Amino acid sequence: METNEKFYLRQNIQVEPLIDQWYAWPHLIPPATAARNITERHLKIMDSYISSPQIHANAVKNPKMMGGPFIDYGGKRVDEIRALRDRIKKERAHLLELSAALAALDSMLRETAKGHCIQPLYANVPDILRGYVELVYDLNNNPSFRLVEPLLYRSRFYDRSQQSLLLSVTQNDARPFVLSTPRLESNDTLHLRHAFDHDSIDRLFRLKTEPQPWPVIKEMLQLVDAQDSVMRSFLTTEPPAPYVPYTGKGVRWRYFGHACILIEANGVTMLFDPVLSYTYESKISRYTYLDLPDKIDYVLITHNHQDHVLYETLLQIRHKIRNIVVPRNGGGHLQDPSLKLLLENSGFRNVIEISEMEELHDGDVSITGLPFFGEHADLDIQSKMAWLTRIGSNTLLFAADSCNIEPRLYEHLHREIGDVDALFLGMECDGAPLSWLYGPLLTRHVERSMDESRRLAGSNCEQGMSIVDLFRCREVYVYAMGQEPWLNYIMSIKYTAESRPIVESNRLVQACHERGIIAERLFGEKEILLEGSEVRSPALAVPANV
């Protein structure tokens, strides 16, 4: 390579953020939830694979086992999994101890805190946790504890040396499921041991549109000579197509898949729940990184699930983001870690935390956080928010996976905010059971009937139509269904025509059509232009990337 020749990062270079070689999803960032996932998910899965690799190989071939605790390496690479397990046990012994301490604390409180003064019990808190937890009762004398999360991030339990990036070429949507398969290196991958807050990550992703000479790239990524050939294979001299911003007088929104929507209006850009596909040949047309503006004024996160807080995408676009808006959490509950803290401790700046019914304003654009019920297996989790966006005369409600389990909530909200022009609603109304996501945080066995009854489920047709009718919506878009194949590695969903979420969303779309309401279930990509007039007229559908 000529030293003065400049290179871009190719658009099909997959960059997976890792923590001890496990895919970095939100519960692996905060120390307490990370510790519980190591002992109650990662080590158990690796032990099982080492003991019975062929059982795992057979299970991952069975569609009914999608999303299960099975490592997807075809029964091979057992020695590497064993080495990873042993390394984690040795190097993360303090996190294993933290996990055990959290379980012991929970048990101690159940057995000894009976409603009397809790102060004497501080002496019984496991030493490793002392000073990091406050012991409390609720109003019914049920004991619990509150984690002092900011201090935990400043302790030895938050170790940035666990963090890294794994780069590889991708040509399709297929990937092993992230909650059950650790990532192992190969001859055609590049493992960068950079913490998530390192500025080299922003510089790496700027290479997608801003080329640099090879010596600059090598220095900024701190590459050794043995890594040169692989990294060079990830580069190109061909410039990407330039982004064309929307300059109309109205509003343009684009659907990128799942719950990811880009809004552009009057020079303000908003991106909801960023999830991006890479760029490669596919039968399914889609928007990708190249369809994002150079500057994103607001990234808005609805809730702390791995399909809505996707580090793989967020790290790619961090250098573009001016502000990232998240719901305020309850403050210290194990099951509800602070989104603000986990993002700030990963290098994100200007993180704005807002409460229910709180507003942000930017010119003629306003953003209001609305209560979000359901979809969290009935756990006390407050870091979840629907977003109401007003742009001039247009009102759009991004309800994500809100489940209308209490219609009176929406009656109260309608009294406050009025009608809504366009509703975006998730309808994955089956949902996984409580233990699928939150199992590692539980310290007692949950009966199967209890587990199955408490789901991570969104609204069904009746619940959704109640919202549509109440807000007199003119347009309704079902989204956040996990249908796009590039979501399989984080959601493990594969629908059939008989799947309840498909049946229920079909019913809702049909019911809307019968009322004269524009409605569809989004898939792949979509572009809509909203006129800027004071009198609201129907949206203009524009085909995208046809």
N, C-alpha and C positions, 0 to 999 in steps of 0.2 A: 504494500500500500504506500502511495505517495504521502509524505508527511503533511502536505498542504491540502490534500484531498479531504473533503468533509463527508461525514456519514450520518445517516438517520438510523434509528432503531426500526426494524421492520415491524409492520402492523400485525403480524401473526406471531409475535413473540409473547408467549404466555409467561406471566410473572406471578408465581404463587408465593404469598407471604407465609412464612412458617414460624412456628415456635417449637423448638426441639424437634423439628422435622414433621410436626403435625400442622395441618392447615390452620392458619390463624383466623378464627372466628371470634365474635365478641366475648364469649365466656373464657377465652384463653388469655385475655389481656389483664383483667383485674386479678390480683394475687389470690384472693380467696376462692373465686370460682375456678381459676386455673388449677389450683391445688386439688380441688375436688375432682375435676375432670381428669387430671393425671392419674389419681389413684382409682377412681370409680369408673373410668371409661378407658383411657389409653392403656394402662398396664394390664387390665383385665382382657382387653381385646388382643394385645400382643401375647400374653400368656396362652390364650386360647389358640392363637395361630401357631405358636411354637409347638404346642401339644398336638394339634390336629389340623395341619395345613390343608389337607384335602377336603375336610368338611367346609372350610371357608371357600375353597375353590369351587365346590359344588353349589354352595349357597348363593354366591354372587351371580351364578348363571340362572337362578330361579327368579323370575320377575316378582313373585310374591315375597321375596326376601329383600327387595330393594330398600335401602336405608337401614338395614340391619347391621349388627356389630360384626361384620365380616371383612377381613383384609383382602383386597383385590389384587393379589399377585400370582394368581393361578397355582397356589400351593408352593411357589418357589420363593427364593431369597429369604429362607428361614433364618440363616445365619446372620443376615443383616438386620432382620427384625430383632433377633436375640441380642445382638450387639447394641442396638438402639435402646432396647429395654434396659439392659444392664447399665448403659451410660446414664440414662435418665435416673435410675435408682441411685446411682453414685453421685452424680452432679446435682441432682435436685432433691437430695435427702431432706433438706430443710422444708421443701414444699410438701413432701410426703408427711413430714411431721406436722406441718400446718393443717393438712387435711384431717389427720387423726385428731388433732386438737379441736378442730371445729366440731367433729362428731362427738368427742368427749364432752365438750362444753354443752352441746345440745342435750346430751343424756343427763348430765349433772343437773341442769336446770329443770328438766322434766321430773327428776326424782326428788329434788330437794327444795325447789322454789314453790311453795304452797300458798302464797299470798301474803306472807309476813314480810317484814323488811328484808330487802334483798342485799343490803350492804355487806353482811357477813359472808356472803357467797363469793365475793371477789377473791377471797383467799383460796377458793377452790378452782378458780379459772386456771386452765393449763398455762404454765409459765410462758410459753412461746406466744400466747395471745394477750398476756396481761399488758394493759395500757392501750391495746388496740380495739377493745370492745367495751361497750357500756351495757350493763344488765338492766332490763326493764320488764315491767308488766304492762299488759293492755288493761282496759277498764274492767275486764272480767277476770283479772288476776291470772291470766295465762302468761307464763314467763317467756322471754325471748332475749335477744341481744342485738345490739347495733354495732356494726363495724365502723371504725374511723377510717374510711377509705383513703383520704388524702395522706394519712400517715403510713398506711400499708404500701402505697406507691413510693414512699420515700425510704422504705425499709429494704432489707436484703431479699425480701420475698418478691420484689419486682426487679427482675434481672434482664436487662436489655441484651445480654450476651446470648440469651435463648433465641433471639429474633434473627431471621435471615430471609433471603429471597431465593427462589429456585426458578431459573429461566430455562425455557425450552421452546421449541417450535411446535405450533399446533396447526393442524389442517382440518379439524372437524370439532364437533361438539362433545365427543366422548371423553370422559374423565372419571376416575374412581371417586366414590362418594367420600366427602371430606371428613365426616365425623368418625369414619371407621378405618380409613387407610392412610397411614403415614406416607410421606413422600421420600423416596430413596433416590439417590443420585445415579446417573448413568453416564456413558461416554458422550452423549449429546446434550447433556444439561450443564448449566453453570450455576453453582451455588455461591451466592454472595452473602457473606456473613456481616451484613450491615443492619444495625438496629433501625426500627421503623422511623425514628425521629432524625435519622442522619440526612443531611442535605444532599448526599449523593443520590438518594432515591428520587428526589424532585428533579435533579439534573439528568438522571437516567431517563425519566419519562418525558422530559423536555426534548430528548433526542427524537421523539416521534415526529416532531415538526420543526425542530431547531437543530441543524446538523453541527457536528464538531469534528475536528481532525482526530485521527486515531490516537496520537500521543495524549491528547486531552482526555479522551474517553478512558484510556488505560489508567491514567493517573487518578481520575475522579472515582473510578470503581475499585481502585487499589488492587488491580489484577497482577497476578504472578505470571511469568512467561508461559507456564503450562496451561493457563486459561485462555491464552490469546486466540488460538485457532477456533475454539468454540464461540467466543464472543464475536470474533470477526464474522463468523457465519450468520450472526444475528443482525448484521448491519447491511445497509444498502446505500447507494448513492442516488437512488431515484427519489425525487421529492414527492410527498403526498399531495393529493388534490387539496387546494386551499378551501377553507371553510367559508361559506357564503352566509353572512348573518341576515336575519330578517329585519327589514327596514320599513315594513308597512305601518299603517296607522292603527291597526287592530292588534290582535293577539295571535301568535302561532304556537300551537303545542304539538309536540312530537312524542310518540310512544316508542321507547327503546326496548320494550320487553318487560314482563313481570310488572313491577310497580314503578318502573323508571319512566318518568315523564319530564321532558324539557319544555319550559315555557319561555317565550321571548316576547316582550312587549315594551315599547317606548324606551328601548335601550337597557331594560332590566331583564336579567336572565335568572331563572330558577330551575333547579334540578331536584326532583323528588326521588328518594331511595335509589341512588345510583347503582345500576347493575349493567355492565357492558359485555357484549360479545366481542371477541377478536375479529379481525378481518380476514376472511378466507372464502374460497368458493363454497357456495351452499345453495340448495334449492329453496331455502327460506330467506327471503329478502329481509334485511335488518339494518338498523342504524348502528354505528360503531363509534369508536373514539374520534374518528375524523369528522363526525357529524356534531361534535360539540364545539361551542364557541371558545375563543381564546380566554375569555373571562366568564366565570360563573359567579354571579353576585350572591346567590343564596343556594346552598344545598340544604334540603330539608329531610330529616329522618323521621319516619313515623314511629318505629319501635325497634327494640333491641333483639331482633332475630337475625339469623345469619343470611337470610335472603333480602334483608332490608339494610343491614349494616355490613356491606361487603368490602372488607379491607382491600381485596385485590383490585377493585375498581377505585375505591377512595384514595388509595396511595397513588394510583396512576394520575388522578386529576387534582391532587392536593395543590399543586402549583398554580392551578387555575382558580381555586376557590377563594373568594373574598370573605365569606361568612358561612359557617355551618350551624344550622339551627336544630336543636334537639329538645325533646321533652324533659322537663325537670323530673328527677326521680324522687323516691320516698326518703332517701338518705340513710344508707347503711344496711339495708336488708340484703342478705346473701343472694337471694333470687333476683334482685333488682339493682345491679351495679350501675353506677353513674355513667351515662353516655358521655357527659362533658369530661369527666376525669379520664376515661379510657382513651378518648380522642386526643385530649391535650397531652397525655403522657405518651402518645404515639407520634407527636410532632405536628398536630393540627393546631392552627392558630385561629383566633376570632371565633371561638365556639360560643354560641349564644344559647343559653338555657332558658326556656320560657314555660310558664305554667298554663293550666287550662284557662281559656278565655282571655289570655294575654295577647296583645297585638304588636306587630311590627309594621312600620310604615316606610315607604320609599317612593316619594313622588305620589303618583296616583295608584300605586300598588300597596295593598295591605295584606298582611298574613296574620291569621288568627288561629291559635291552637284550640282545638275542640276536644272534649272528652272522648275517649276511645275505650269502650267496654268490650270484654270478651277476648277470645283467641289466646289466652294465657293460662289456660287450665285452672282458672279460679284462684290463682295465686295473687298475693298482694303485690302487684307490680304497677307502678305509677309512671314509669318512663315509656309511655305510649301516648300518641297524639294523632288525631286527624287534623288536616290542615285546610282551612278555608282561605281561599285566595280571591281577592277582589282586584280587578284590573279595569279601571274605568267603569263601564256599565256591566262588565262580565263578572259573574261569580261562579267559581269552581270549587267543589268540595272533594278533596282527596281523602277518602275514608279508610283506605288501606284495608286491613283485615277486621275492621270493626264489626262486631256481632250485635245485632239489635236485640239484645236479651231483655232490655227494659225500654219499651217504646216511649214511656213518659220522658226519658232523657231527651229524645228528639223533639217532643212537644215543647219542652223548655227551650231547647236550642232554636227552634223555629221562631219562638216568640222573640228571641234576642237578635237573630241574624236574618230572618225573613226567608224568601224563596231562594233557590239555588238553580242557576242555569244548567250546569253540567255536574253530574255526580260520577265519581270514579269509586267503584266498590269491589272489594275482593269477595269471592264466593267459594273459597275452598272450605266447604261446610262440613266435610268429614273431619279433617284435621288429625294429627297424630296424638296419641295419648300423652298424658302428663310426663311419664317416665322417659319418653323418647328424647326429649331435649333437657328436661330438668332432673332426670333421674340421678345424675351424679351429685346433685346438691342435697338430695334427701338422705337423712341419716337413719330412717326406719323403713322397713319393708312396707310397700303399699299393696293392698289387696288388689287382685287383678280387676275385679268388678269396679272398684273405686278408680283405678288407673284408667280403665277404658271409658268410664263415664266422664272424665275430665279431659277435654280435648282442646287442641290448639286449632279451633274451628272458627270460620267466619260465618256470614249470614247466609241463610237459605232464601228461597224465593219469597215466601211470605214476609220474612223479616226485611228483606231488601225492598220489596214493593211498598212496605209501610213507610220506609224512608223516602222513596220516590214520590209517593202520593202526598206525604206531609209537606215536603219542600217544593212540591209542584215543579219537579225537574223537567226541563225541556229536552235534555240529552242525558243518557245514562250509558256508562261504559263499564263493563265488567273487566277487571284486570287483576293482577297479582295472583294468578292461578297457577303459576309454575309450569305452564304448558310448553313454553319454548324449550327446545332440547338443550340449549346452552345453560339452562338452570338445573339440569339433572344432577350435576355433581354436588350441589348444595341443598337440593330438595328431595331428590329421589322419587319424583311423582311421575307416574305414567297412567294417563287416563284411557278409558274406553268410552264408547258411546253410552254405556250403561252406568258409568261412574256417577255417583250422586252429585258432585259439584257440576258436572256437565249437564246433567238432567235439570238441576235446579236453576242454573244460569240460563239454559235454553228457555225454561219456563218464564223467567224474569224478562228476558229480551222479547219474547212473544207477547207477554202481558203489556210491555211498554209500547210495542207496535200497535196493539189493539187500542191503546189510548192516544195514538198519534204522536208518541214520543220517539225521537231518534234514539236508537239503542243498538249496541253490538257488544260481543265479547271480543276484546282486543287480542291480537296474536301477531307476533313478528314485529311489525312496524305500522305506524299510522301517522298521518299528518292532518291537522285540522286548522283552518284559519277562521278566527272569530272577527266579525266586523266591529269597527270601533264606534258605530253610531250609538246614540242614546237609546233609541228604540231597538230592542234586541231582536235580531232576525236569525233564521236558522243558520247553523254553521255551514261553511263551504268545505266539503271534503276534497282534499287534494291528494292524488296518488303519489306515493313517495318511492323513489328508487325503482320504478317499474322498468 
